[in-house]
Amino acid sequence: MAVEIRKVDGSKDLRQFIDFPVRLYRDVTNYVPAPRLDEVRTLRKDKNPAFEFCEAEYWTAWRDGRLVGRIAGIINHRFVEKWGNKWARFGWIDFIDDSEVSKILLETVEQWAASKGMSAVHGPLGFTDLDREGMLVDGFGERATIATIYNYPYYPQHLEKLGYRKDVDWFQFQIFTPKEIPEKVQHVTELLAKRSGVHLYEWTDKRVIVEKFGKQLFHLIDETYSELYGTTPLTERQVDTYIKQYLGFVDPRFTKILVDDQERLVGFGISMPSLSEAFYRSHGRLFPLGWYRVLQALKHPRVLDLYLVSVKPEYQARGVLAIVMNALQRSALEAGVEYAETNLELEDNVKVQSIWKDYPKRQHKRNRVYLKEI
């Protein structure tokens, strides 16, 4: 039977849209669903502050009464204004291995984008740079993180047959915990701290991080990530939302704050125990048992996920990021962590990749954004 495309309209349709990949990947242990509550907050127009400057539509594909695919079309007007490219985005793309399904999904977004005056479509991307992005093109045998996309190997093949080409790639790395922190490294970081006048801010109460550094953290992200692919400035409402959504879960062992002698934020590194296994086993849900699995993962980490690292531009040349990384490695060693997984790093971002030059590492995954003129 022919494939039918349906626009998502209402809460029932949205539930089907969100839950589809859990069924599609039910037997794939390397797939990790996004936390379901995060998906609801992101996709609902009354919950996501990005809709102040974005517009979006979602569609599902059906054959013979069975859900066989999904896709979102997004226009981030801040992106268009900042980068001067009238490009729409596709995201949340999943489909069975059927060229008719992938074709109708992407053509639907292309036609919608053209009707809005756009000249191209690129993706997978979210509303902002803090959403999941990039189609996996290498590393299918590796476990995903909750912050990154996993997909079947046939996805890139379908896109390329439909005329999509590479626009940009990101790398992901495994950073292995050393058996001990070399004395030389410790000496160098102490010297850097003394010369630059910075130090690590000691904290145990999460409320301190939220109240004292919450807004500063996201404003620093805005400042230091501004030239990276697809980024757009955050609104104050977005900053407030991200503070409530994420900073309440940070662990003082694995979140390091770097300040100057007046306790002004200089840089930070945010990592967390990996929740991949917990969310895989719970299908992205916290209830009824997901919360318990999450708590166990937080208490006894074997793997860390490195989410965000940033240092003020005027301090970058002084090498103070080494202070943050040394502190993270020491905490990982003390906690018995075997390795950490980085978030996405642009393939040509040598500055970021140089962070890991002194650590045992493995580049094990690659994600790609595709582009097609319409």
MOKA-V533768 format. One record per residue. PHI is phi as a letter, one per 30 degrees, with the letter a starting at -180 (999 if undefined). OMEGA is omega in whole degrees, 0 to 359 (none if undefined). D_CENTER is the distance of its C-alpha to the mean C-alpha in Angstrom with 1 decimal. Layout:
phi-><PHI/PHI>
omega-><OMEGA/OMEGA>
d_center-><D_CENTER/D_CENTER>
This chain:
phi-><999/d/d/c/c/b/d/d/b/j/d/d/d/d/d/d/d/d/d/e/d/d/d/d/c/e/c/c/d/d/d/b/d/d/e/d/d/d/d/d/d/d/d/d/d/c/c/c/d/d/d/d/b/b/b/a/b/b/b/b/c/b/b/h/i/c/d/b/a/a/a/c/c/b/b/c/d/d/d/e/d/d/c/i/c/d/c/d/c/c/a/h/c/b/a/d/d/b/d/d/d/d/d/d/d/d/d/d/d/d/d/d/d/d/d/c/i/d/c/a/b/b/l/d/b/c/d/b/d/c/d/e/a/i/d/d/b/a/j/d/d/c/d/d/c/d/c/b/d/c/b/d/d/d/e/e/d/d/d/d/d/c/j/d/b/d/c/a/c/c/c/b/b/c/c/d/d/d/d/a/d/e/e/d/d/d/d/d/d/d/d/d/d/d/d/c/i/c/a/d/d/d/a/b/c/d/d/d/d/d/d/d/b/e/d/d/e/d/d/d/e/e/d/d/c/d/c/d/e/i/d/b/d/d/d/d/d/d/e/d/d/d/d/d/d/c/d/d/c/d/c/e/d/b/b/c/c/c/b/d/d/c/i/c/d/c/a/a/b/c/b/b/e/d/c/e/d/d/d/d/d/c/h/i/c/d/b/d/c/d/d/d/d/d/d/d/d/d/d/b/d/c/b/c/c/d/c/b/b/a/b/e/e/d/c/d/d/d/i/d/d/d/d/d/d/d/d/d/d/d/d/d/d/d/d/i/d/d/a/b/c/d/d/d/b/e/e/c/d/d/d/d/d/d/e/c/d/c/c/d/b/b/d/b/b/b/c/b/c/c/b/b/d/b>
omega-><180/178/179/177/181/175/177/183/179/187/179/179/181/177/179/179/182/187/185/184/178/176/182/184/188/182/183/186/179/177/177/180/172/175/188/179/177/179/179/180/183/188/178/185/179/182/187/181/178/179/172/181/178/166/186/171/179/179/171/178/184/172/178/177/182/178/186/179/177/175/173/171/186/168/176/185/175/176/180/181/184/188/179/179/179/183/169/180/164/179/180/182/175/182/174/183/183/185/178/180/180/181/183/178/183/177/178/178/180/181/178/180/180/180/179/178/179/183/181/176/175/181/3/176/175/178/180/181/180/172/174/181/176/177/179/178/179/181/183/179/182/178/177/170/181/181/186/182/167/177/178/179/182/181/181/180/179/183/182/176/180/174/178/180/179/171/180/176/170/172/167/183/163/178/186/180/179/179/175/177/181/180/180/180/180/180/181/181/177/178/178/180/181/183/184/179/180/176/177/178/181/181/175/183/182/179/179/180/181/186/185/188/186/182/179/180/184/174/176/175/178/184/188/180/192/182/180/187/170/184/175/182/179/172/178/178/175/179/179/180/181/178/181/188/190/189/177/183/185/183/181/177/190/173/186/181/181/183/175/185/175/179/171/185/176/181/180/171/181/173/181/171/181/177/185/181/182/182/174/183/182/179/177/184/176/183/8/187/184/182/181/179/178/180/179/179/180/183/187/185/171/182/173/169/178/186/187/175/182/176/179/184/183/179/185/181/181/175/186/177/178/179/179/184/178/179/178/180/179/179/178/179/181/182/180/179/182/180/177/175/177/169/182/177/181/186/180/180/184/182/180/182/178/177/188/188/182/182/173/188/177/174/193/180/178/177/188/167/178/181/175/174/182/none>
d_center-><36.9/35.1/31.4/31.1/28.3/27.9/26.1/24.2/26.6/26.7/25.1/26.4/24.9/21.5/21.8/22.7/19.8/17.3/19.3/20.1/17.5/18.5/22.0/21.1/19.5/21.8/23.3/20.3/19.5/16.5/14.7/12.7/12.5/10.1/12.2/14.9/15.5/12.1/12.7/16.1/15.3/12.9/15.4/18.6/20.1/21.8/18.8/16.1/17.4/15.7/18.7/20.9/20.1/18.6/20.5/19.4/21.2/20.3/22.6/23.5/25.8/28.8/31.6/34.6/33.1/30.0/26.4/25.2/22.2/19.9/18.1/17.0/18.4/17.1/18.9/17.3/20.6/19.3/17.8/21.2/23.0/21.2/20.9/24.1/22.7/23.6/20.7/19.3/16.1/15.8/12.9/13.1/15.6/17.4/21.0/23.8/25.3/27.6/27.8/29.4/26.4/23.8/26.3/27.0/23.4/22.6/26.0/25.6/22.6/24.6/27.6/25.9/24.4/27.8/29.5/27.4/28.5/25.4/26.2/23.2/20.2/16.9/13.8/11.9/10.1/9.5/11.7/9.9/7.5/5.5/5.3/4.4/6.5/9.2/11.9/12.8/16.1/17.0/16.5/17.4/19.3/16.5/14.7/11.1/8.9/7.9/4.1/5.2/8.2/11.7/14.7/18.4/19.9/22.0/19.2/19.3/23.1/23.4/21.6/23.6/26.8/26.0/26.0/22.3/21.9/19.2/18.0/15.5/14.0/11.3/12.4/11.3/14.0/15.8/17.6/20.7/22.4/25.8/28.9/29.8/28.9/31.4/34.0/33.5/29.8/30.8/33.6/31.6/29.0/31.9/33.5/30.4/30.2/34.0/34.0/31.1/32.1/28.7/28.1/25.6/25.7/26.8/25.6/25.7/25.4/22.0/23.9/24.7/21.2/20.5/23.9/24.4/21.1/18.7/19.3/19.9/16.4/14.7/17.7/17.2/13.6/15.2/18.0/16.4/13.5/15.9/17.0/13.7/13.3/13.0/12.5/14.8/16.4/15.5/18.5/20.0/19.4/15.6/15.9/18.2/16.0/12.9/15.6/17.1/14.1/12.4/15.1/17.6/16.0/15.9/18.4/20.9/21.2/17.7/17.0/19.3/20.5/22.8/25.5/28.7/32.2/31.9/28.7/26.7/23.0/22.8/19.4/17.1/14.9/12.8/12.4/13.2/15.1/13.4/13.7/13.3/17.1/17.6/15.4/16.8/20.2/19.9/18.3/15.5/18.4/19.5/23.1/25.6/24.5/20.8/21.2/23.6/21.4/18.6/21.3/22.6/19.4/19.0/22.7/22.9/19.9/20.3/16.8/14.4/10.6/10.2/7.5/9.4/12.8/15.1/18.9/21.2/22.5/26.0/25.2/23.1/26.3/27.8/25.4/24.5/21.0/23.0/24.1/20.6/19.8/23.3/23.0/19.8/21.6/24.7/23.0/21.4/24.9/26.6/24.4/25.0/21.4/21.7/18.6/15.1/12.0/10.1/6.6/7.1/10.4/12.6/15.6/18.0/16.5/19.3/19.2/15.9/17.0/20.3/18.9/19.3/22.7/24.7/22.8/23.2/20.2/19.3/17.1/16.4/13.8/13.4/11.3/13.1/13.5/17.0/19.5/22.9/25.5/27.3>
